[in-house]
Structures are given as structure tokens and as C-alpha cells.
Amino acid sequence: MKQFNEKPSKVTREIVAKAAGVSTFTVSQALRNMPGVAPATRARVKAVAEAYGYQINPVASLLAGKTARGRGGVSPEKKLVVVALSQRRYNEALFLDVCSHMGIAGEMLDPSTFDSPELLFKVLWNRGVHGVLLVDATYPWNVSKSVKEELKKFSIIKMSRSLPEIPCHFVRHSAYEFLIQSLKQVLARGFRRMAVLMMETPAGEDDESRLGAFLAFRHLYVKKGVSCQRRVIKGNNPTQLDKGTLAWLDKVQPDVIVAYHWTMVYPLMAAGYRFPGPIGFAAVLVSGTSIPNTPLISGNDSRAEEMIQRALKMLQEMIVRGERGFAEHPLQHVVDPEWVEGETLGSAVDTCN
């Protein structure tokens, strides 16, 4: 690695590239964690950048590479450019992997790193981006008229029922089916005292669908000798359970707890519950992979890879057809539940049969 005797007064990408012995393009790719950079090279570039206090400018890096774009659709042979917007960088590695397999130039960006949504979309347009995938349920900006005008330049797909101000096609879980199938799976394993913990999520319509599923389950499947009670927890993905919920669980005395999201296992474990143990646990949505220091949770796989594949396929077709802006009649593409048998129900079944 080449070294300078002293830190330059103004550090540029060119200076970092020279010190690391790489091109300016490699500096950009390495600092943005893009694929195609060797691990040793990436580490060297990051070490130089940290030593010089250099941080990549997200706006400048996006403006750096413009691609041609016609008025109509894009030829299927042309490399399509798609950007996913997510503050949480949700399933970023999986998204990039699916893009790579589909021959799409994909990138995931945190929209909060831009001063305004108008600037964000102007940058994406100047960069030559063809399609935008809206991943999160909420975003750190209002959908104003000016935002809509900028966003309408792109082909757009949402991955939730969120942002009703942006009418476009979307891929989502079947909120109703995911909950009712989870409850049916638990009931079939012999549990008789079911405590259902739901959350208030940003997607209110899905919350209403889950309420409908709960009521339908109680009406159609809960027979004499079976108890199924529900409590809604304030906030999305709490780190600990409130006193009211803990008191409610003590009163219900469940032999199984069914939660909306698998991460609810953490506040339950913090409250003293152990899984697997005398009380079972299942989730409406579980991770498709094993998580360190976490039991393998029974529930419906979130099927993130299939959702991303479906969303990108739809986006790909829209871009090729030249379909941009908002849909007059938005279509819902629903992913059905797929049960994953974990270890959080196993030992508890024997105690309640």
C-alpha cells in the first residue's frame, strides 16, 4: 500500500485510490460494499479511507455513472438498473444476489441519507435508474405532489400494502392466510390454551386482515375445551413486554404463545420464558435462516427470496414494456404461507396431550 507522509488538507476519491493502489471506480465499489471487489482489496480501501477520514458522497457516487434511457421501453438485452429503497437495508445481500442471477444491476439505498426525496429521485433519474422497488412500510418523508412527479418517471413496485398515496402494483404476504394457517397448525398439535400476541404495524389494512383471521378462526375452529385469546401490543417490534401484557399472560396461563413476528421471542425470553420449554411458541412470520443464540422457531416462512424474485420479475417486465408511473388499477401479488417446523413447539406438545 502506498503511503503519504502527511494527511492531505482535502481528501478526494483520487487520493484514496492512489494510496490504496487501486482505481477510483474500485474505491467507490469497495466503500459502497458492491459485489466484485476482492475481500483483501475492499479491506485495504476501507483502511485507507478511515485513516484519511474519507467518506463517500452518496449523491456524487450516484451521479457518477449515467446510462442512456429512451422514451419507451428498454430492450430485454440491455442491462436494467433497479434501486431498492430501505432504511433498514432489509435483506440487502439477498436482494443483490437475486439481481445478479436475473442479470439486473441492482443496488439498495437508505433514503434517509438524502436531504429530500425530490433530490433522491432526481439523483436516481440522472444515474439512469429504470425501476424503483419500495421495500419498507414507512419512509422518512411525506408523499407530496413534487415527490409524486419525480417518482412517476420510474417503473415502480411496492413490497407491502403501505404508502397508499403511491398507487402501484405490489407483492405482499397474505396477512389473513398467514395468521389463520399458523393458528390451525398450532391447534392441530394439541394445544388448548392459545395466547395470540399481535402488533400495531404501519400497514393498517393488514392488521385488520389479521383481526378478521383471528375472529374467523375462533368462530370456525375453536371448540369446547379450547381457549384462544388475543392481545395487541403497542408499537412495532418491541424490545420488551409491557407490564400489562405480562399480567395478561399470567392470567391467560397459555400452553402456547402465537406471535406476529419471530422477533417476539426475544422480549418473551427476557421476561423469563424458555423455548423449547413447557410453553410452546410459534410465529406468523419466521426467518428462513437459522439465527445464532435463538431457537429454531416454528411458523410460516417469510419467503423473502420469493417475494424479491416476484417483485423484480414484475419490475423487469414493466421496464421492458415502458410502463412507468402509477397504476390505474394496482394489482396485488400475494405470497402464500409455507409452514416451517422448528423446535419451539416440540417439547410443549407432550405436556398438553
Sequence and secondary structure as in RCSB ss.txt:
>XXXX:A:sequence
MKQFNEKPSKVTREIVAKAAGVSTFTVSQALRNMPGVAPATRARVKAVAEAYGYQINPVASLLAGKTARGRGGVS
PEKKLVVVALSQRRYNEALFLDVCSHMGIAGEMLDPSTFDSPELLFKVLWNRGVHGVLLVDATYPWNVSKSVKEE
LKKFSIIKMSRSLPEIPCHFVRHSAYEFLIQSLKQVLARGFRRMAVLMMETPAGEDDESRLGAFLAFRHLYVKKG
VSCQRRVIKGNNPTQLDKGTLAWLDKVQPDVIVAYHWTMVYPLMAAGYRFPGPIGFAAVLVSGTSIPNTPLISGN
DSRAEEMIQRALKMLQEMIVRGERGFAEHPLQHVVDPEWVEGETLGSAVDTCN
>XXXX:A:secstr
    SS  SS  HHHHHHHHTS HHHHHHHHTT TTS HHHHHHHHHHHHHHT    HHHHHHT      SS   
TTS EEEEEE TT TTHHHHHHHHHHTTEEEEEE GGGSS HHHHHHHHHHHT  EEEE SS  SS   HHHHHH
HTTSEEEESSS  TTS   EEEE HHHHHHHHHHHHHHTT  EEEEEEE  S HHHHHHHHHHHHHHHHHT  TT
 EEEEEEESSSS SS  HHHHHHHHHH  SEEEEEEGGGHHHHHHTT  SSSSSEEEEEEE SS  TTS   EEE
E  HHHHHHHHHHHHHHHHHHT  S  SS  EEEE   EE  STTHHHHHHH 
